[in-house]
Amino acid sequence: MFCGVSFLRAFRSSTSLLLLMMDNAQILPPCKKLKMENSSKFSSEENTHDKPCKQSSSATPIKSDNNGNSDIRLEYCTDERELENNDSNYFKCYADLSIHRVMIGDYSRTQTYRRAILSNYKLFHQKVVLDVGAGTGILSLFCAQAGAKKVYAIEASAIAKQAEKVVVENGFSDKIIVMQVKIEDAELPEKVDVIVSEWMGYMLMYESMLPSFLFARDKWLKKDGHLFPQEVRIYIAPISDHQEYEYSVEFWKKVEDAYKVDMSALASTAAEQMRAAVHVMSVDPAAIQSHASCVTSMHLATVEQDNSECAQGSFRCSCFGRKTVHGFVIWFTVHFPNDIILSTSPYERETHWEQSVLYIPPVHVEQDTVISGKLWIRKGEVYHRFLDIELDYQIDNGENRKMKFKMKD
């Protein structure tokens, strides 16, 4: 799930032109490919922490740097307090068909859900189903095709009106009931046998839709009911990314070669801003410097509502060889009955979620260097659909490094 629009293309166009001029002057290596879709930069800050999974009271957002594009982020004002307890803009952007076009066009996402539902048709045949966050209704239609007796398609945004048209056009108006309402306010005439939902956001937890999924589970799912998905996992691994470092930082050291103006004083600030942002991007598997470590696994049938606002866990990675590590890549997997898995791993087909990257001060590693630590991904302290992210890591038995990030528009 995601929502947003493009907002930095003018900047990127001017930057691309400047880099092309400098590249012609042979003062920079070929610049990193400028992604025109599905790439985001979010704001964050560095800080210390030593806390359990609770809201931090010291989070102070830093405005994100202008080094990326986005076609899919939530477009909100920068002052989180203007958004506190107000989801009107969130649901408004989900009324735009372009958002749903990108999601449905994500083949891995949509086809995996279709396969999970149809291959488990025995769980759906003549059963009552609840679709949480139904959007244009495609998952509800898959459930009807699998033989569901009744499907309650719950969608809070105005796209529900379009879902009704799709349901009628496909001949399922007698089985699928579309309701434009938040799941927390919905009133159903019966309990359901199955709940389906595509609730996942960037870094799994962005947009904070998991609590709504669990609310539906606790209120409407029968005791012996089934959840689609039934489990999620978050993974982390160190990466080496000289290209991004050269593009974002070394640029400022080489401006003088093109224009005879020394701007190298900006390099340190550029490095700080690069490390202050959560980068949503597609990571080259060759950049990954260890096997992935599973930070956490959530079994959605048993996870408590109180624990749904934070994903946390420890990790331990053993490096492949002599390299410079510039950060960590994070991805997630989504598990359905019958061993069907939707993966956002860099090793799998690209999805609209891509991966999330946290950059750190570069550190040199050798073969079998151990990088260990803890990761916290929390619901935003002020606006609940944003994320507060904390990272605590160390190289071998070296000094603990603590960093704090804030994923917001």
Long-range contacts (C-beta under 8 A, 24 or more apart in sequence): 1-103, 1-133, 1-198, 1-199, 1-200, 1-201, 1-207, 1-209, 2-72, 2-73, 2-74, 2-99, 2-103, 2-201, 2-202, 2-206, 2-207, 2-352, 2-353, 3-72, 3-73, 3-74, 3-75, 3-90, 3-93, 3-94, 3-96, 3-99, 3-207, 4-70, 4-71, 4-72, 4-73, 4-74, 4-75, 4-93, 4-99, 4-409, 5-70, 5-71, 5-73, 5-75, 5-93, 6-69, 6-70, 6-71, 7-70, 7-75, 8-66, 8-68, 8-69, 8-70, 9-36, 9-69, 11-66, 12-68, 12-69, 15-66, 19-251, 21-258, 22-251, 22-254, 22-255, 22-257, 22-258, 25-257, 25-258, 27-254, 27-257, 27-258, 28-246, 28-250, 28-251, 28-254, 29-243, 29-246, 31-247, 32-243, 32-244, 32-247, 34-69, 35-68, 35-69, 35-281, 35-282, 36-69, 37-69, 37-71, 37-72, 38-70, 38-71, 38-72, 38-102, 38-280, 38-282, 38-352, 38-354, 39-68, 39-69, 39-70, 39-279, 39-280, 39-281, 39-282, 39-354, 40-68, 40-69, 40-70, 40-72, 40-73, 40-202, 40-279, 40-280, 40-281, 41-65, 41-66, 41-67, 41-68, 41-70, 41-277, 41-278, 41-279, 41-280, 42-73, 42-277, 42-278, 42-279, 42-280, 42-405, 42-406, 42-407, 42-408, 42-409, 43-276, 43-277, 43-278, 43-406, 43-407, 43-408, 44-276, 44-277, 44-278, 44-389, 44-404, 44-405, 44-406, 44-407, 45-276, 45-404, 45-405, 45-406, 46-275, 46-276, 46-402, 46-403, 46-404, 47-390, 47-402, 47-403, 47-404, 48-402, 48-404, 49-376, 49-390, 49-392, 49-402, 49-404, 50-392, 50-402, 51-390, 53-307, 53-310, 53-312, 53-376, 53-378, 54-310, 54-378, 55-378, 55-379, 55-381, 55-388, 56-378, 56-381, 56-388, 56-390, 56-404, 57-381, 59-381, 59-382, 59-388, 59-404, 59-406, 61-406, 61-408, 62-273, 62-276, 62-406, 64-273, 64-276, 64-277, 65-270, 65-273, 65-274, 65-276, 65-277, 67-248, 67-273, 67-274, 67-277, 68-279, 68-281, 70-280, 71-102, 72-99, 72-102, 72-352, 73-280, 73-409, 74-207, 74-385, 74-409, 75-409, 76-383, 76-408, 76-409, 78-408, 78-409, 80-380, 80-382, 80-383, 80-386, 80-408, 81-382, 81-383, 83-382, 83-383, 83-385, 84-382, 84-383, 87-385, 90-207, 90-385, 91-156, 91-157, 91-158, 92-157, 92-158, 94-135, 94-156, 94-157, 94-159, 95-157, 95-158, 95-159, 96-159, 97-136, 97-159, 97-162, 100-135, 100-136, 100-159, 102-352, 103-135, 103-198, 103-352, 104-136, 104-138, 106-351, 106-352, 107-349, 108-342, 108-343, 108-348, 108-349, 108-350, 108-351, 109-198, 109-342, 109-351, 109-352, 110-138, 112-334, 112-336, 112-340, 112-341, 112-342, 113-139, 113-142, 113-196, 113-198, 113-228, 113-342, 114-142, 115-340, 116-228, 116-229, 116-336, 116-337, 116-338, 116-340, 116-342, 117-142, 117-143, 117-145, 117-146, 117-196, 117-228, 118-142, 118-145, 118-146, 119-338, 119-340, 120-146, 120-228, 120-336, 120-337, 120-338, 121-146, 121-147, 123-193, 123-194, 123-226, 123-337, 124-148, 124-194, 127-192, 127-193, 127-194, 128-152, 128-190, 128-191, 128-192, 128-193, 128-194, 129-192, 129-193, 129-194, 129-195, 129-196, 130-154, 130-188, 130-192, 130-194, 130-195, 130-196, 130-216, 130-220, 130-221, 131-195, 131-196, 131-197, 132-183, 132-195, 132-196, 132-197, 132-199, 132-212, 132-213, 132-216, 133-183, 133-197, 133-198, 133-199, 133-209, 133-212, 134-160, 134-163, 134-178, 135-159, 135-163, 135-198, 136-162, 136-163, 136-166, 137-163, 137-164, 137-166, 137-167, 137-176, 137-178, 138-166, 139-196, 139-197, 139-198, 140-167, 140-172, 140-176, 140-178, 140-196, 141-166, 141-167, 141-170, 141-172, 141-176, 143-194, 143-196, 144-170, 144-172, 144-175, 144-176, 148-175, 148-194, 149-175, 150-175, 150-176, 150-177, 151-175, 151-176, 151-177, 152-177, 152-179, 152-186, 152-188, 152-192, 153-177, 153-178, 153-179, 154-179, 154-181, 154-182, 154-183, 154-186, 154-216, 155-179, 155-180, 156-180, 156-181, 156-182, 156-183, 182-212, 183-212, 183-215, 183-216, 184-212, 184-215, 188-220, 191-220, 191-221, 191-222, 191-225, 192-220, 192-221, 192-222, 192-225, 193-222, 193-225, 193-226, 194-225, 194-226, 194-227, 194-228, 195-220, 195-221, 195-225, 195-226, 195-227, 195-228, 196-228, 197-228, 200-232, 200-332, 200-334, 200-353, 201-353, 202-280, 202-353, 202-356, 202-407, 203-234, 203-278, 203-330, 203-332, 203-356, 203-377, 203-387, 203-389, 203-407, 204-232, 204-234, 204-311, 204-332, 204-377, 205-310, 205-311, 205-377, 205-378, 205-379, 205-387, 206-385, 206-386, 206-387, 206-407, 207-385, 208-309, 208-379, 208-380, 208-384, 208-385, 210-308, 210-309, 211-305, 211-308, 211-309, 213-300, 214-300, 214-303, 214-305, 214-308, 215-305, 217-300, 217-301, 218-305, 226-337, 227-300, 227-301, 228-336, 228-337, 229-300, 229-334, 229-335, 229-336, 229-342, 230-299, 230-300, 230-301, 230-335, 230-336, 230-337, 231-297, 231-298, 231-299, 231-300, 231-334, 231-335, 232-297, 232-298, 232-300, 232-332, 232-333, 232-334, 232-335, 233-294, 233-296, 233-297, 233-298, 233-332, 233-333, 233-335, 234-294, 234-295, 234-296, 234-297, 234-311, 234-313, 234-330, 234-331, 234-332, 234-375, 234-377, 235-292, 235-293, 235-294, 235-295, 235-330, 235-331, 235-332, 235-333, 235-345, 236-292, 236-293, 236-295, 236-315, 236-317, 236-328, 236-329, 236-330, 236-375, 237-288, 237-289, 237-290, 237-291, 237-292, 237-293, 237-317, 237-328, 237-329, 238-288, 238-289, 238-290, 238-317, 238-319, 238-325, 238-327, 238-328, 238-329, 238-365, 238-371, 239-283, 239-287, 239-288, 239-289, 239-325, 239-326, 239-327, 239-328, 239-329, 239-357, 240-287, 240-289, 240-323, 240-324, 240-325, 240-326, 241-287, 241-326, 241-327, 241-357, 241-359, 242-324, 242-326, 244-274, 244-279, 244-326, 244-359, 245-271, 245-274, 245-326, 245-362, 248-273, 248-274, 249-274, 271-361, 274-359, 275-327, 275-359, 275-360, 275-361, 275-403, 276-405, 277-359, 277-405, 278-356, 278-357, 278-358, 278-389, 278-405, 278-406, 278-407, 279-356, 279-357, 279-358, 279-359, 280-353, 280-354, 280-355, 280-356, 280-357, 281-354, 281-355, 281-357, 282-346, 282-350, 282-354, 282-355, 283-329, 283-346, 283-354, 283-355, 283-357, 284-346, 285-346, 285-347, 287-329, 288-329, 288-346, 289-317, 289-319, 289-320, 289-321, 289-323, 289-325, 289-365, 290-317, 290-318, 290-319, 290-320, 290-371, 291-317, 291-318, 292-317, 292-331, 292-345, 293-317, 295-330, 295-375, 309-378, 309-379, 309-384, 310-376, 310-377, 310-378, 310-379, 311-376, 311-377, 312-374, 312-375, 312-376, 312-377, 313-374, 313-375, 314-372, 314-373, 314-374, 314-375, 315-372, 315-373, 315-374, 315-375, 316-370, 316-371, 316-372, 317-370, 317-371, 317-372, 318-368, 318-369, 318-370, 319-365, 319-366, 319-367, 319-368, 319-369, 319-370, 319-371, 320-367, 321-366, 321-367, 322-364, 322-365, 322-366, 322-367, 323-364, 323-365, 324-362, 324-363, 324-364, 324-365, 325-360, 325-362, 325-363, 325-364, 325-365, 325-371, 326-359, 326-360, 326-362, 327-357, 327-358, 327-359, 327-360, 328-357, 328-358, 328-360, 328-391, 328-393, 329-355, 329-356, 329-357, 330-355, 330-356, 330-357, 330-358, 330-375, 331-355, 331-356, 356-407, 358-389, 358-391, 358-403, 358-405, 360-391, 360-393, 360-401, 360-403, 361-401, 363-395, 365-395, 369-395, 369-396, 370-395, 370-396, 371-395, 380-406, 380-408, 383-408
